[in-house]
Amino acid sequence: MIREKPAFIAPGLLTFLFLFVLELLTIGALVAMIIGRAPWPLIVLDAIAITAVGICFGGFLMVSPNEAQVLQLFGNYAGTVNRPGFWWTNPFTMPRRKVSQRVRNFESAKLKVNDHDGNPIEIASIVVWRVTDTAEAVFQVDDYENYVKVQTEAAVRNLATSYAYDSHQDDKLSLRTSSDEITGRLRTEVQDRLAKAGIEVIEARLSHLAYAPEIAQAMLRRQQASAVVAARARIVEGAVGMVEMALEELSKRSVVVLDEERKAAMVSNLLVVLCSEQNTQPVVNTGSLYT
């Protein structure tokens, strides 16, 4: 594993002034030696010095905020410059690759996959990420931006197949109802896949979730039926509790003494009143239950 390390740098402005003065001195010395007809070895050495100073001018680089430059020296990783400003470094460090360390967004395409129950769904995600280790981003993967795209879509596909779109059990996670848990699982999985590329996942969440068009209407009717059944069950549960409470209160306060047959009739009437979707019509009984 190639880890990020700082590269050798020197203040750019001071180095520029020093090299500029040195270049003027060496050029002036060369002119003086040519006029004074100095020995040719001295002239050659001064010409070499002029060339060396000129080569040193190629070591200047400008680094913007939230930007880094990865340097290579004869094919080897020489370090990273991530301090903004004007700097000078070894002029033979080539190439110098710029890497943005700004926070970026990536929104995946709408993927059509089968959920845990085998239902075709459409799903997409948004990942907020940034490069934290420039050496890993440049040298561990071929193209780290494309790597983010491919691995994010792979993680979303795996997530979609691990959970059902909708769960009819309260203790079972689903893509639609368990948003916090699903978001945390998605971020963890994407981070695990991108860690080897020196990338930090700041946030990951689903941006689109729906049944595929070919089953959308059928699944909508299923959801409506499930909602009706759940509502009916809750109504019946509440009605039974109210009937039970009414019988207990009547018995406790000795308002009326009911035999089993009268209790059954009372329970039937109360359940009809409480569970009916429409307003019930009162019926006045002028006789008795037994006549």
Beta strands, then each sheet from edge to edge (+ up, - down):
strand 1: 10-11
strand 2: 60-63
strand 3: 67-73
strand 4: 76-81
strand 5: 85-88
strand 6: 93-100
strand 7: 104-107
strand 8: 111-114
strand 9: 120-131
strand 10: 199-211
sheet 1: 1+ 5- 2+
sheet 2: 4+ 3- 6+
sheet 3: 7+ 9- 8+
sheet 4: 7+ 9- 10+
end
